[in-house]
Amino acid sequence: MRPSPRRYLLWGLGLGLSLSLAVAGGLYLAGYRVMRHALPSPAQQPLETQKGRKIKYWVAPMDPTYISDKPGKSPMGMDLIPVYEDEGAGKGVGTIAVDPNILQSMGVRTARAEIRPLTRIIRAVGKVEYDERRLSQVNTKVDGWVERLYINATGEPVRKGQTLLAIYSPELVSAQQEYLLALNNLKTIGASPVPEVAAGARRLADASRRRLQYWDIPPAQIMALEETGRVNKQLTLTSPVQGIVTRRMVTAGQFVRAGMPLLEVADLSTVWVEADVYEYELPWVEVGQKAHMILEEILGKTYQGRVDYLYPYLQGSTRTAKVRLAFSNPKLQLKPEMFAQVQLESTLHCPVVAVPTEAIMDTGEKQHVFLALGQGRFEPREVKVGLEGSDGWRQILSGLQGGEVVVTSAQFLLDSESRFREAVAKQLAAPTPEKQGAPPPARPPHHHH
């Protein structure tokens, strides 16, 4: 008789259930063996290692959260494993001990806290700008007409004191004539026996001369007026600095008024470079420190400069601050609006206690490291961190001393075990009905999925 499809379905379900139970049983036995190896039972330990050791509590092999103050069976029917007081013995709460074989498989690495100088290299993009303290503007203090321009194009180099333009001004002509009259008057009555008359003549001559000086007439031109007695029709304006004409705002024959800007001259022997530095890098930047700059247009050359000013505000969109650098530019290779790669190197003034950055565990509120105490023992230690260098080391302000050994890898595994030990210690230290003489409550069933 041919089996029905219903019977085939029941056979399949039975076979699948059997295979599932076999796999689960295999995993259970494998996990049991691993846990028994990690936490050996008293029967597996040599008797001499158990003598004189005090048991703190008992724990289930397959469920470390199941804790008992006396031996017995776990909810899964396995013998509870004792945890001794000397396991993870240390001075701090949460100290743990790990078998050396397990440490090797975990890949735990350590490093020694060092007292060392901390260095930070900051790289940023900068732009060459004019040195604003070396910008000058040429203007006139009298109304008049520009009769001649000696500088006809923007970009021309000029020397300090070089003549830039000549202006005819009726006011200037009248002022020269008044000065000549005052000089003639001084010659006539300067030797008067009446002191008041002679003093008045000298004051008038001095006032007329000072008026010409206030209008920026060159001293040589005033001296020539005194010697020749001839009025000069033009006033010449000279460059106040040596540099480059960056703007020309006047042409020959143009009428100009007093105070009107005519020419702008920039001294490019020194230029500024403004770079953006991120907010977290600002503690490493200070006025006067050295700076290096490389230009893509000029390969193979590094320019040496210094930090001239740190602007006291941030750019809201980028969270960066402007840093102004000053560079010498004797050959005028550095031109405004050029882009450059800037590098600042800063070193703390004195050596500090530092550890590798990967040794620090940051929870957002606190930072801590794990001390390697030797013989597989580890202790968590809260620390206060400072600046971070570019070489992978970070400053420790408090909590560590030079020479102490810290863990630099697999800290998260140690941290989870340490937190478990700390929680157990708090649980055992809390008052229970058994300690107060009351009958212990029934233990709730421990479910496992």
Buried (B, 14 or more C-beta within 10 A) or exposed (E): EEEEEEEEEEEEEEEEEEEEEEEEEEEEEEEBEEBBEEBBEBEEEEEEEEEEBEBBBBBBBBBBEBBBBEEEEBBBEBBBBBBBEEBBEBEBEBBBBBEEEEBEEEEBEBBEBBEBEBBBBBEBEBBBBBBEEBBBEBBBBBBBBBBBBBBEEEEEBBEEEEBBBBBBBEBBBEBBEBBBEBBEBBEEBBEEEEEEEBEBBBEBBEEBBEBBEEBBBBEEBBEEBEEEEEBBBBBBBBBBBBBBBBEBBBEEEBEBEEEEEBBBBBBBBBBBBBBBBEEEBBEBBEEEBEBBBBBEEEEEEEBEBBBBEBEEEBEEEEEBBBBBBBBEBEEEBBEBEBEBBBBBBBEBEEEBBBBBBBBBBEEEEEBBBBBBBEEBBBBBBEBEBBBBBBEEBBBBEEBBEBEBBBBBBBBEBBBEBBEBBBEBBEEEEEEEEEEEEEEEEEEEEEEEE
